[in-house]
Amino acid sequence: MSDDFFVDIAQAYTVAAEKAPGLKSRFAAAGFDPAAVRSLADLSRLPVMKKEELLNIQRENPPFGGFLAADLKDVGRIYTSPGPIFEPALPGGGGHGLDLLFKTAGVGAGDIILNTWMYHLVPAGLLFDEAAQVAGATVIPGGVGNTELQAQIIVETGVTAICASTAFFLTLADKVVETYGRDAWKVKTAFLGGEMGDWMAKRRMIEDTYGVSTWSAYATADLGLVACEDGGEGYVVHPDRVVQICDPVSGEQMPQGEPGEVVVTARDATWPMIRFGTGDSAFALESNEDGSVKRLSALQGRVGAAVKVREIFVYPRVIEEVVIATPGAKAAQAVVTREKDRDMIRISLVLEDGADAAAAEAACAEAFKLHSRIRADAVSVVAELPENADLIVNHKDS
């Protein structure tokens, strides 16, 4: 990264600390002076802040934990990620960097994009929508579900690009071909959500079967676009982000090629994500001279406690909330598996003697949907769970 880049960070975060008491407290606790930052080494003196830490800080001081370095009147939207973690939407244009993905893929004026990402609470739908419009495309806000209707929309409006999870893209493509025939399929580009496992092989299959080019990006609700594909291996880092791969325990930077936690610093400090640990694991494919990441690998999994289920991160806190909201519940555990290309999550409940099992199962299912925004595939009552059992067990990547 250039010297000017770190000068900009020093100035931005010095100002931000005077506006955001939570950020100022973080700096003071670490003995960190943002004004002295002139290099990656200087920046790295600040301990990494984990996503779970931000969640706890916000819970103590809602909604933003004292980290908003802007006036509330400038916040256009408040997004809610599972936890919940609150993220302010501030002026940033281009879907907070996601327009770079569309421009790199050559999608813009004259294209019609069906955007199937969710438009409520989480930022994905609106960020993709804003980014596509900045790139010059026309957007159909589809959201998830309504497969038959969305297949009809694809055909009758001449959709040329789709933003979707891999699984939902395949569902839509199959429905179009099944209902209208192969000649009705005019989609040329697919922007797909990343998956663990042999995802690239699945993408090659999609490209060969449906005649599309597939693209992906690495973005988070807290930071917007972190890195995106450019035709080469992995993801090229956004020019306004400092990305490091760090030991998830010590926070020390890992050598190139060795996996660790993705730690990001944003150049814009109005929502001051500085040395922010995303909880995702990856490694550097290519580094800048100072050791920061220039090109990022595909994600290797999660280093934190959350588990990604059908594009949503489910935190252990969700299961705690389920126990609180379920009459007669003593304990609960969620087990995540991957079956026939679909994430499955099943919840086991331990109940007090005499509790109404049917009522508890119904209440558990409703509470889980409320706090995670996805449905459990099954809820069952069990006699007991192992001592000190994890709240969430992830078997889908094993």
Secondary structure, DSSP 4 states (H G I P E B T S, - for coil): --HHHHHHHHHHHHHHHHH-HHHHHHHHHHT--GGG--SHHHHTTSPPEEHHHHHHHHHHSTTTTT---S-GGG--EEEEETTTEEEEE-S-STTTTTHHHHHHTT--TT-EEEE-S--SSSSHHHHHHHHHHHTT-EEEE--S--HHHHHHHHHHHT--EEEEEHHHHHHHHHHHHHHH-GGG----EEEEE--SSSHHHHHHHHHHHH--EEE-EEEETTTEEEEE--SSSSEEEPTTEEEEEE-TTT-PBPPTTS-EEEEEEES--SS---SEEEEEEE-EEEE-TTS-EEEEPPP-EESSS-EEETTEEE-HHHHHHHHHHSTTEEEEEEEEEEETTEEEEEEEEEE-TT--HHHHHHHHHHHHHHHHSS--SEEEE-S---TT--SEEE-TT-
